Amino acid sequence: MTTISTDEQKAQGATARHVDVLIVGAGISGIAGGYHLQDQCPDKSFAILESKSTYGGTWTTHTYPGIRSDSDLFTFGYRFKPWMGKPIATAQEILDYMGEVIEENNLDQHINYDHQIDSATWSSEHKIWTLAGTQTDTGQPFKFTSNFLWMCQGYYRHPEGYTPEWPGMDRFEGSIVHPQTWPEDLDYSDKKVLVIGSGATAATIIPAMAPKAEHVTMLQRSPTFFITGRNSNELADTLRELEIDDDWIHEIVRRKVLFDQAAFAEMCFAYPDEVRKELLAPIQEILGEDYPVSTHFNPAYDPWRQRVAFVPDADLFEGIKSGKASVVTDEIETFTEGGILLKSGDTIEADIIVTATGFNLNVLGDIAFTIDDKPLDFHDTVTYRGAMFTGIPNMAWVFGYFRASWTLRADILGDFVCRLLQHMDATGTQVVTPRLRPDEQDMTMNPWVDPEDFNPGYLQRGMHLMPKQGDHEPWMHTQDYKTEVQVLPKADLDDDSLVFE
């Protein structure tokens, strides 16, 4: 892969800064991409564009009370940097960890903050991407060109979350807050707080707010599965007592967690009824035999059809047991001046209503993509291994796992992209584009994610925006870490599914 000269840029009428690889996003995926690129392709110039004024992505967007990971940091942490803390970490602990990665590897020199990208244009004539946008801190326009584009911007819109339109919302006299845009000055001391939602965010906010609030009510239309347990890892603690090297501890515990997670997922699919009982039993034990656990914590779907959230030290259920929090399973009829009227006819009084109702899917960073002057309709493409897409040259997108930590796939795809770039250098090619082979033109097409396998609301609302997948490799988005960690490193780059020029 070659770098175009300044003269060539001028000939194209560009005033852009040029790099070999352009990474979009300085969150978990983008920092991983920068590390792997620097480590495995040290001769490549690269830049990271970040719309925020700092790194962290999700962990800077969300500032609501109690913000923490919903998966363990031994797998959510990078494979190349040992995690030294508790399995479930606060946002600040995760940001500190990411900051260490940036500092230890001198990645800060590559990150361009406050760069809001508006457009991404591919030119087959010049074999480059051109990204244009605005520096939000100065208002000045910017332009970057690159040979390869690495999309690491995540999968949801950061500026605003998803809030349904309920009747009477304008009548409510209190504050309506979404966790994604939490006000810094929100005072909930001695207030009646109503949290709409039942997922990991609600399960985090409620125990964090309960001690300070007068009372916190979780209102859910339907329940979610939760796993309870101590926020510790006995294996890690034992190995530390034995003074085992930190790198060894990280790798050993990481493998053990992955083994346990895979076994749990297999159990969910093979014996859903038994797993359901195992998940509900500890909740019943905490809340007492008279508490209607089957009403409030027994979902209609089988385990792992949606993400199962971990509740460290059972803090959500301890809050309910204490009387500072409660759960109502019902539907909203209308907002009122002082709270919410339910379809059952009951009312819930509230001073503050928190809409922990999810987020909006982000497709390629909500950037206007153009391929040779033709606007890109992402839904018309077919994915190559869940990472690249038919008809889109020199671009990869990191989309992580639903049932395992996002970072696992960021690391795997980091290896894959670097191997792809090395292959292009070795073969003297400048462009790589996934294309269906002649006998695959009529292949059966399926949605990006099988709704029978995984069906959270944000995916169902946004599936029409996402690429399709085929019915066989390499045109599938398997979401299977156990398989991908074996297959992707050995994937044949010369099987004619990737066209090199």
C-alpha positions in Angstrom: 0.0 0.0 0.0 1.5 3.4 -1.0 1.1 6.9 0.3 0.2 9.5 -2.2 2.5 12.5 -2.4 1.7 16.1 -1.5 1.9 17.0 -5.2 -0.7 14.4 -6.0 -3.0 15.7 -3.2 -2.7 19.2 -4.6 -3.5 17.9 -8.0 -6.7 16.5 -6.6 -7.5 19.9 -5.1 -7.1 18.6 -1.6 -5.6 20.3 1.4 -5.8 17.2 3.4 -3.4 15.6 5.8 -2.7 12.1 4.5 -2.0 8.9 6.4 -1.9 5.3 5.5 -4.6 4.3 7.9 -7.4 6.4 9.3 -9.1 5.2 12.5 -12.5 6.7 13.4 -13.2 6.7 17.2 -11.0 6.8 20.3 -13.1 4.5 22.4 -12.3 0.9 23.3 -12.1 -0.2 19.6 -10.1 2.8 18.3 -7.5 2.6 21.0 -7.1 -1.2 20.3 -6.8 -0.4 16.6 -4.1 2.1 17.2 -2.2 -0.3 19.5 -2.3 -3.2 17.0 -1.4 -1.0 14.0 1.6 0.4 15.8 2.7 -3.0 17.1 2.1 -5.1 14.0 2.5 -2.5 11.1 5.0 -0.1 12.5 5.8 1.3 9.1 2.2 2.6 8.6 1.3 6.2 9.4 -2.0 6.5 11.0 -4.3 9.0 12.7 -7.3 8.6 15.0 -10.2 11.0 14.7 -12.5 11.5 17.7 -15.5 13.7 17.9 -15.3 14.2 21.6 -12.7 16.2 23.5 -11.3 13.1 25.1 -10.9 9.4 24.7 -13.2 6.8 26.1 -16.4 6.7 24.0 -19.1 5.1 26.1 -17.2 5.7 29.3 -17.3 9.5 28.8 -20.8 9.7 27.3 -22.4 8.0 30.2 -22.1 9.9 33.5 -25.2 8.6 35.3 -24.9 7.5 39.0 -23.1 4.2 39.5 -21.9 3.9 35.8 -20.0 0.6 35.6 -19.2 -2.3 33.2 -21.8 -5.0 32.8 -19.2 -7.6 31.9 -15.9 -8.6 33.5 -12.8 -6.6 32.9 -10.6 -9.7 32.4 -12.2 -10.1 29.0 -13.4 -6.5 28.5 -9.8 -5.4 29.1 -7.3 -5.7 26.3 -5.5 -8.9 25.9 -2.2 -7.0 25.8 -2.6 -5.2 29.2 -3.4 -7.0 32.4 -6.4 -5.9 34.4 -5.5 -5.5 38.1 -8.9 -4.6 39.7 -12.2 -6.1 40.4 -14.1 -7.9 37.6 -16.8 -5.2 37.4 -15.3 -1.8 37.1 -16.5 1.8 37.4 -16.4 4.1 34.4 -13.5 6.0 35.9 -11.5 2.9 36.5 -12.0 1.9 32.8 -11.0 5.4 31.7 -7.9 5.2 33.9 -7.0 1.9 32.3 -7.5 3.2 28.8 -5.4 6.3 29.7 -2.6 4.0 30.7 -2.7 2.2 27.4 -2.6 5.5 25.5 0.3 6.8 27.6 2.4 3.6 27.7 2.2 3.3 23.9 2.5 7.0 23.0 -0.8 6.9 21.2 -1.9 10.4 22.2 0.3 11.8 19.4 -2.0 10.1 16.9 -5.4 11.1 18.3 -7.2 14.2 16.9 -9.9 15.2 19.4 -12.9 17.4 18.6 -13.0 16.2 15.0 -16.7 15.7 13.9 -16.7 13.8 10.6 -19.5 14.8 8.1 -18.6 12.8 5.0 -16.4 9.9 3.8 -15.7 9.6 0.1 -13.9 6.9 -1.8 -12.2 7.6 -5.1 -11.3 4.6 -7.2 -9.3 6.9 -9.5 -6.9 8.0 -6.7 -7.5 4.9 -4.5 -8.0 7.0 -1.4 -10.6 7.8 1.2 -11.3 11.5 1.9 -12.9 12.4 5.2 -14.2 15.9 5.8 -15.8 17.6 8.8 -15.5 20.3 11.4 -13.2 20.8 14.4 -15.8 21.5 17.1 -13.5 23.3 19.4 -12.5 25.9 16.8 -15.3 25.7 14.1 -12.6 25.1 11.4 -13.1 22.6 8.6 -10.7 19.7 8.3 -9.9 17.1 5.7 -8.0 13.8 6.0 -7.1 11.4 3.2 -6.1 7.8 3.8 -5.5 4.5 1.9 -7.4 2.5 4.4 -10.4 3.3 6.7 -10.9 1.6 10.0 -14.3 2.4 11.5 -14.1 2.0 15.3 -16.9 4.4 16.3 -19.1 1.9 18.1 -22.7 1.0 17.4 -25.0 3.7 19.0 -25.6 7.4 18.7 -23.8 9.2 21.5 -25.6 12.6 21.4 -29.0 11.2 22.3 -30.6 8.0 23.5 -33.8 6.3 22.6 -36.9 7.6 24.4 -40.4 6.4 23.3 -43.1 9.0 22.8 -45.6 8.4 25.6 -48.9 10.4 26.0 -48.8 13.3 28.3 -45.0 13.7 28.6 -45.4 17.5 28.2 -47.8 17.5 31.3 -45.2 16.1 33.7 -44.0 18.9 36.0 -40.8 17.2 37.1 -37.6 16.3 35.2 -37.4 13.7 32.5 -33.8 12.5 32.1 -32.2 9.9 29.8 -29.0 8.2 31.2 -27.1 9.1 28.0 -27.5 12.8 28.6 -27.4 13.0 32.4 -27.5 16.6 33.8 -24.5 17.4 35.9 -26.6 19.5 38.3 -29.5 16.9 38.8 -30.3 16.8 42.5 -32.3 13.7 43.5 -31.8 14.0 47.2 -35.1 13.0 49.0 -36.9 12.9 45.7 -39.2 10.2 44.3 -37.4 8.8 41.3 -39.1 6.6 38.7 -36.7 4.6 36.4 -38.4 3.3 33.2 -36.5 0.3 31.9 -35.3 -3.1 33.1 -31.8 -3.6 31.5 -28.3 -3.2 32.8 -28.5 0.6 32.9 -31.6 0.5 35.1 -30.0 -2.1 37.3 -27.0 0.2 37.8 -28.8 3.4 38.4 -31.4 2.2 40.9 -29.0 0.9 43.6 -26.8 4.0 43.1 -29.6 6.5 43.5 -31.6 4.6 46.2 -29.5 5.6 49.3 -29.9 9.3 48.5 -33.4 9.4 47.0 -36.6 9.2 49.0 -37.5 6.1 46.9 -36.7 4.7 43.5 -39.2 2.7 41.5 -38.2 0.6 38.5 -41.1 0.5 36.0 -40.7 -2.3 33.4 -43.0 -3.5 30.6 -41.3 -6.9 30.8 -38.5 -8.4 33.0 -34.8 -8.9 32.2 -32.5 -11.8 33.3 -29.8 -11.0 35.8 -26.9 -12.9 37.3 -25.9 -12.1 40.8 -22.5 -12.7 42.4 -19.6 -11.1 44.3 -17.6 -8.5 42.5 -14.4 -10.5 42.8 -12.6 -13.3 41.0 -11.4 -16.1 43.3 -8.9 -17.5 40.8 -7.4 -14.1 40.2 -7.2 -13.4 44.0 -5.5 -16.8 44.6 -3.0 -16.3 41.8 -2.1 -12.9 43.2 -1.6 -14.4 46.6 0.8 -16.8 45.0 2.6 -13.8 43.4 2.1 -15.1 39.9 3.2 -12.7 37.1 0.4 -10.2 36.3 0.5 -11.1 32.6 0.0 -14.8 33.4 -2.8 -14.0 35.8 -4.6 -11.9 33.2 -4.3 -14.6 30.5 -5.2 -17.5 32.8 -8.3 -15.8 34.3 -9.3 -14.5 30.9 -9.3 -18.0 29.5 -11.2 -19.3 32.5 -13.9 -16.6 32.2 -14.3 -17.3 28.5 -14.6 -21.0 29.2 -17.3 -20.4 31.8 -19.1 -17.9 29.6 -19.2 -20.4 26.7 -20.4 -23.1 28.9 -23.2 -20.9 30.3 -24.3 -19.9 26.8 -24.4 -23.5 25.7 -26.5 -24.3 28.8 -28.9 -21.5 28.0 -29.6 -23.0 24.6 -29.6 -26.6 25.6 -31.5 -26.4 28.9 -33.2 -23.0 29.0 -35.8 -24.0 31.7 -33.1 -25.3 34.0 -31.0 -22.1 33.5 -34.0 -20.0 34.2 -34.6 -21.7 37.5 -30.9 -21.2 38.4 -31.0 -17.5 37.6 -34.2 -16.9 39.6 -33.3 -18.9 42.7 -30.8 -16.5 44.3 -33.1 -13.6 43.6 -35.9 -15.4 45.4 -33.5 -16.2 48.3 -32.6 -12.5 48.8 -36.1 -11.1 48.4 -37.8 -13.8 50.4 -40.3 -16.5 49.5 -43.3 -14.2 49.4 -41.8 -11.8 46.9 -43.3 -12.2 43.4 -40.0 -13.0 41.6 -41.9 -14.8 38.7 -43.7 -11.5 38.0 -40.8 -9.1 38.1 -37.7 -11.1 37.1 -38.9 -13.9 34.9 -38.7 -12.9 31.2 -40.9 -14.3 28.5 -37.9 -15.0 26.3 -35.3 -17.8 27.0 -32.0 -16.9 28.7 -29.4 -15.2 26.4 -31.9 -14.1 23.7 -31.1 -10.7 25.1 -28.0 -9.7 27.1 -27.9 -11.1 30.6 -26.7 -8.3 33.0 -24.4 -9.0 36.0 -25.5 -7.4 39.3 -22.4 -7.3 41.5 -23.0 -8.1 45.1 -26.7 -8.3 44.3 -27.0 -4.5 45.0 -30.2 -4.0 43.0 -32.0 -6.7 45.0 -30.5 -5.6 48.3 -32.0 -2.2 47.5 -35.4 -3.7 46.9 -35.1 -5.8 50.1 -34.3 -2.6 52.1 -37.4 -0.9 50.9 -35.6 2.0 49.3 -36.4 0.6 45.8 -39.3 -1.3 44.3 -40.3 -2.9 41.0 -43.6 -2.4 39.1 -44.3 -4.5 36.0 -47.0 -2.8 33.9 -47.4 -0.5 30.9 -47.8 3.2 30.7 -51.2 4.7 30.0 -50.1 8.3 30.2 -47.8 10.7 32.0 -49.5 13.0 34.5 -48.5 16.2 36.2 -47.1 14.2 39.2 -46.0 11.0 37.7 -47.4 8.1 35.6 -50.8 6.5 35.2 -50.5 2.8 34.4 -52.7 0.7 32.2 -53.7 -1.3 35.3 -55.2 2.0 36.7 -52.5 2.3 39.3 -50.4 5.5 39.6 -46.7 6.1 40.4 -45.8 9.5 41.8 -42.4 10.9 40.8 -40.3 14.0 41.0 -37.8 12.7 38.4 -38.4 10.2 35.6 -35.4 8.4 34.2 -35.9 6.9 30.8 -33.5 4.0 30.7 -35.1 2.8 27.5 -32.0 2.1 25.4 -30.3 3.8 22.5 -30.4 4.4 18.8 -28.3 2.3 16.5 -25.4 4.1 14.8 -24.6 3.0 11.3 -21.0 3.9 10.2 -20.9 6.8 12.6 -23.9 8.5 10.9 -21.4 9.7 8.3 -22.5 10.3 4.7 -20.6 7.7 2.7 -20.0 8.0 -1.0 -18.3 5.4 -3.3 -17.2 7.0 -6.5 -19.8 9.8 -6.3 -22.6 7.3 -5.5 -24.2 7.5 -2.0 -23.7 4.3 -0.1 -26.8 2.4 1.1 -25.2 0.2 3.7 -28.3 -2.1 3.8 -27.5 -3.1 0.2 -24.2 -4.6 1.2 -23.3 -8.1 2.4 -20.9 -8.5 5.2 -17.5 -10.3 4.9 -16.9 -12.0 8.2 -18.8 -9.3 10.1 -15.9 -6.9 9.4 -15.9 -5.8 5.8 -18.7 -5.2 3.2 -19.3 -6.0 -0.4 -18.6 -3.0 -2.7 -16.8 -0.9 -0.1 -13.1 -0.8 -0.8 -10.4 -0.6 1.9 -12.7 -0.4 4.9 -13.2 -2.4 8.0 -15.7 -1.9 10.8 -15.3 -3.2 14.4 -18.7 -4.6 15.7 -18.2 -6.5 18.9 -19.9 -9.4 20.6 -23.3 -9.4 22.2 -22.7 -12.4 24.5 -19.1 -11.7 25.2 -17.0 -8.6 25.8 -16.8 -6.1 22.9 -13.0 -5.9 23.3 -12.5 -9.5 22.4 -13.5 -8.8 18.9 -11.6 -5.5 18.8 -8.4 -7.4 19.4 -9.3 -10.2 16.9 -10.1 -7.7 14.2 -7.0 -5.7 15.0 -5.0 -8.8 14.1 -7.1 -9.4 11.0 -6.8 -5.8 9.6 -3.0 -5.8 10.2 -2.7 -9.1 8.4 -4.7 -7.8 5.6 -2.5 -4.7 5.3 0.6 -6.8 5.4 -0.8 -9.1 2.6 -1.5 -6.0 0.4 2.0 -4.8 0.9 3.4 -8.3 0.1 1.3 -8.6 -3.1 1.9 -5.0 -4.2 -1.8 -4.3 -4.2 -3.5 -1.0 -3.2 -7.2 -1.9 -3.0 -9.2 -4.7 -1.4 -13.0 -5.1 -1.9 -15.2 -7.9 -0.8 -17.3 -9.2 -3.7 -19.7 -12.2 -4.0 -18.3 -14.8 -6.3 -20.3 -15.7 -9.4 -22.0 -18.8 -7.9 -23.0 -16.7 -4.8 -25.1 -14.1 -6.6 -28.3 -15.9 -5.7 -27.2 -16.9 -2.2 -29.9 -16.7 0.5 -29.6 -13.5 2.4 -30.4 -13.1 6.1 -30.5 -10.1 8.5 -27.3 -8.8 10.2 -28.5 -10.6 13.3 -30.9 -13.5 13.5 -33.8 -12.2 15.6 -34.5 -15.7 16.8 -31.0 -15.8 18.3 -30.7 -12.2 19.7 -33.3 -9.6 19.6 -32.8 -6.4 21.8 -34.9 -3.4 20.9 -32.2 -1.3 19.4 -31.4 -4.0 16.8 -35.0 -4.6 15.9 -35.5 -0.8 15.4 -32.4 -0.5 13.3 -32.1 -3.8 11.4 -33.3 -2.2 8.1 -30.2 0.0 8.2 -27.7 -2.8 8.6 -25.9 -5.0 6.1 -27.1 -8.4 5.2 -25.3 -11.7 5.8 -25.3 -14.8 3.6 -25.9 -18.4 4.4 -22.3 -19.6 4.5 -18.8 -18.3 5.2 -17.2 -15.9 4.7 -20.4 -14.0 4.3 -21.7 -14.5 7.8 -21.7 -12.4 11.0 -21.6 -15.3 13.4 -21.2 -13.5 16.7 -19.3 -16.6 17.9 -16.0 -15.8 19.7 -15.1 -19.4 20.2 -15.1 -20.0 16.5 -13.8 -16.7 15.3 -10.7 -16.7 17.5 -9.7 -19.9 15.6 -11.0 -19.1 12.1 -10.1 -15.4 11.5 -6.4 -15.7 12.1 -6.3 -18.4 9.4 -8.9 -17.0 7.0 -7.7 -17.4 3.4 -7.3 -13.9 1.9 -6.9 -15.4 -1.6 -10.1 -17.3 -1.9 -11.6 -14.8 -4.4 -14.1 -13.4 -1.9 -11.7 -10.5 -1.6 -10.7 -8.8 -4.8 -7.3 -7.2 -4.7 -6.2 -4.6 -7.2 
